[in-house]
């Protein structure tokens, strides 16, 4: 049987073989051409049953005079016999049969080599059998598929071969003829006197031809016998012959992970031929192209004020209803939890860093509230709701420099920042009005990959940096020796009790055993716990006071385990184990499963690993500030005018960060159907700058890595695929509901502190690392970096290596790496103020 590849019944007669590329004897194709030239060819035959088809095929034979009525009756009776199909059984059925009869080699009722055998005297049923309707193989057949039947065999009573090629006018259900109940369109019959393996190979050649896209198109549109012969000759023109001594003909050629595009082949011009779209060809072209929206109408200028914005609104308005209905899928649920945990971790990380950089003028609470509000509004009104807003590294660098400048010049930081934000919003509206987003068409792969690599490396660096800082918070006692266990102690020094109570002459001593399974002693008159000691104003003295056993080790194990689990479960979709539905479900919920597993391990061990800390009170982190920032009073009046200068730099930063992320998310290779909204997105970000500046909340812009993770978690793939074929990528589940749910949960997180406090921070840092590595793997730069380390003869056969000299590829890669290193150095030094210009 064939869908796209050949499957054979194994010699044992118990199962179908693995799908493989068919290998044909060249002579069989020449014999097939002779059959088409001399045999019966019936095109657009109007028949409603298999018996009617056979009658017309026998009566339409060119050598009808040689077929006597008795001979035709014998052929008809033979062809109308019910074929016996090889059953497709599930694993449970096979185990059940093995349990019932463990010594039986062949299941009862199945004969060895039973393919094509007929039940004695049974004829083809006019209606499908129960076995056809319940056949598990049906789910492998793509929607809209039709069946083709190839019947070949040796017949003793024929002196000359009988050949017929039949194309029905409409797809007709031929009852129990096919393995599964499908409408049939093509039939090929070849019966003749005994010739060893000849007919079998001709039948395989015809089945392979009918699976070829080019010949299939020719066969559907042919008007004469010559058209079929021409299609066969075109197939022969594309053949590549392997010398018999260079390979084993009995070896089955394995399937490629990605098939070549059929666009290299030109179809024959047939009457009334219509162009056929091909999603694979388009996808291949998109993958080969740079992925830039050069010809997209979203970036074409209208020449009118706000013309691009109005066009974005009209384009997105027609999809607004479906942006909610398209989210009714279990995959969206896994995406919500995944992106929510990533956004929570990002908000805590950047909120903590903002608090350190701004003396808690902006902290974790402000980060939570700002992320929830800005993200919710953006997902509700933006042109690309799959984008996730968040604080980013470049914005954090500017905030740190702005606070230092305000402190040095005795300016009020929040008021100064308010005016900068208002100017940025004004400049953003001007850019939207003048359709400045059309400049996005000049962004090249060089710029996109450099920026995406920088943000990905920031994620990877921050996650590793946070993990390494655990060694300081939970130090390892490198001087620990098992032989000296009796000398280790920790003393609570209550100096004030000595001063006022002379009776207490000895300090209270705590012996904290380094064995993890033992608990510290309870608080008694003779011994205080560590917390009680510190609460009463004492301090700890001794060699084991700062020793926290196993916390650093288990934190790194949770960190690495989460990262590896996310990666492995995400790749489980392409695994060979379990049915496709199970693999897809596990892959969709990969991150959630990894987090739950790591949390369960942490809870089982019971060690005090650092947990997620969520603010539980709605009040500013710094008590000295309020929720509304006054525009005047704290700074001189001219600050509102001078603020326009740094606002230009922030505008460049916001524009570049927002639009580069938008370009990456709207690449053609993602097959988005609802269009982009570059102008509308920039307007939403600009207006949100006003609200966040007035309330003293952090500034938000598109987060490249989290947005890419959001896109990847919403990938749609074909539910039916041919055996041996990987599911086809169909696009992204475009909707607004996942983003809205994520940011609603962000706002509710303040009241979910009792639940979230059980999630270890190393687990979330592992998710951070996974997102950074996944985003880095999605760009071509990493492949070209690998080429620098691979000898030429071992390099993969990449398309651009066939057209571009290797030294030019290496030169391009080295320049890109140098620019990336320069951006990293600028971001990390005091020169970070010019970072937007350098991007």
SULWO-V775756 format. One record per run of one state. SS is the DSSP state (alpha for helix, beta for strand, coil for the rest). FROM is the first residue (numbers start at 1). LEN is the number of residues. If there is no record, write none. Layout:
BEGIN
ss	from	len
SS	FROM	LEN
SS	FROM	LEN
END
This chain:
BEGIN
ss	from	len
coil	1	1
beta	2	1
coil	3	3
beta	6	1
coil	7	2
beta	9	1
coil	10	6
beta	16	1
coil	17	3
beta	20	2
coil	22	4
alpha	26	13
coil	39	1
beta	40	6
coil	46	4
alpha	50	10
coil	60	4
alpha	64	3
coil	67	2
alpha	69	11
coil	80	1
beta	81	4
coil	85	6
alpha	91	10
coil	101	16
beta	117	7
coil	124	6
alpha	130	4
coil	134	2
alpha	136	5
coil	141	6
beta	147	8
coil	155	7
beta	162	12
coil	174	9
beta	183	10
coil	193	5
alpha	198	14
coil	212	1
alpha	213	9
coil	222	3
alpha	225	13
coil	238	6
alpha	244	3
coil	247	6
beta	253	1
coil	254	8
alpha	262	3
coil	265	14
alpha	279	10
coil	289	8
alpha	297	3
coil	300	7
alpha	307	11
coil	318	4
alpha	322	4
coil	326	4
alpha	330	28
coil	358	6
alpha	364	18
coil	382	7
beta	389	2
coil	391	2
alpha	393	16
coil	409	4
alpha	413	21
coil	434	2
alpha	436	7
coil	443	2
alpha	445	24
coil	469	1
alpha	470	4
coil	474	8
alpha	482	6
coil	488	2
beta	490	4
coil	494	1
alpha	495	6
coil	501	7
beta	508	3
coil	511	13
beta	524	1
coil	525	2
beta	527	1
coil	528	2
alpha	530	6
coil	536	3
beta	539	3
coil	542	9
alpha	551	24
coil	575	5
alpha	580	9
coil	589	1
alpha	590	16
coil	606	5
beta	611	1
coil	612	27
alpha	639	27
coil	666	2
alpha	668	3
coil	671	7
alpha	678	18
coil	696	5
beta	701	2
coil	703	1
alpha	704	9
coil	713	2
beta	715	3
coil	718	11
beta	729	4
coil	733	4
alpha	737	15
coil	752	1
alpha	753	4
coil	757	3
beta	760	1
alpha	761	17
coil	778	2
alpha	780	8
coil	788	4
alpha	792	3
coil	795	4
alpha	799	4
coil	803	3
alpha	806	23
coil	829	1
alpha	830	9
coil	839	1
END
